[in-house]
Amino acid sequence: MQAWKALAAFASVAALGAHAEFPQRTVTLVVPFTPGTGADLIARVIQPQLAQALKVAVVVENKPGASGAIGTQAVADAQPDGHTLLFTATSHGTVPALRKNLPFDPVRSFTPVALTATSAMAFVVSTRLGVKSFDDFVSLAKKVPGQLNYSSPGNGSIQQMAMELVKLETGMDIVHVPYKGSSGAATDLVGGRVQASVGALQTMAPFVKAGKMQMLAVFSEERSPAFPEVPTLKELGHPKLVIDTWYGIFAPAETPNMVVDRVNTEVNATLRDPRTRAALERLGMTPVTDRPERLGRLLDDELTRWKHVVADAHIEGD
């Protein structure tokens, strides 16, 4: 055997042995958003049991900035050995449609590990508007094109993307009013300064229960157990308006399959634990357990969908 072939074979065996012993040190879950966001909350819920299963410390590290690009790039540049993982959310599939100069490729720079949870989104309106159904709102909007406004947490947010898709599907013309975060968007809807909004169901639920907003529909595949009287947009005749926010784990590209499989197995076991499921459900999240391929397929679908929406609705990010 030639010397270089012998050396390569030795290196391959050594690497295989090293990966077989995964993990060898602390595993870091990089959340590319601020503390308290959905991805951060889920990461911290699963952190203790994942550490127990892997028998090493598991830490959550927040690296926010540039719509998640800073933390995401840090993971793309990390060693592909499973010790640095990306715990991200829906924006991983939306930001690439808005920004053409990202320093990473959302698909080629990563290996899918696990889809951990999804969360329903709700279509809500001001109670001052007086409409009682989604169809009523669409009819009103078409009678006064360009005169109704909707709020979102900012340009390029999933909330804006979802509402623009609603506009494309229904043909109504309502005006986007971006805010710097969800708080202002919700406050002005309650005050009647804007007439509609899209938001995470768990975020809108307290306002709806207090009678400060009217929930007309949800974007999920099935009705929410928390609001069983509220129809889905799919059952109202809009099957393209099934939109979940989602949260998933990615590893750097070229992370060995055995490492990905180990993390996937332990994350799924953690998510099946009744305590973990209860904690996530209290946050309005639906735990998901499946193979890495499901997250990969979801990302492919999201990238395609939002690329078309951004182009057709002429959406621009901040």
PyMOL commands that set and color helices and strands:
alter all, ss='L'
color gray80, all
select helices_A, chain A and resi 3-20+38-54+66-76+91-98+127-129+134-143+158-170+182-190+201-209+239-241+257-272+274-282+292-313
alter helices_A, ss='H'
color red, helices_A
select strands_A, chain A and resi 27-31+58-62+84-89+110-126+149-152+175-178+196-200+213-218+244-252+286-287
alter strands_A, ss='S'
color yellow, strands_A
deselect
rebuild
show_as cartoon
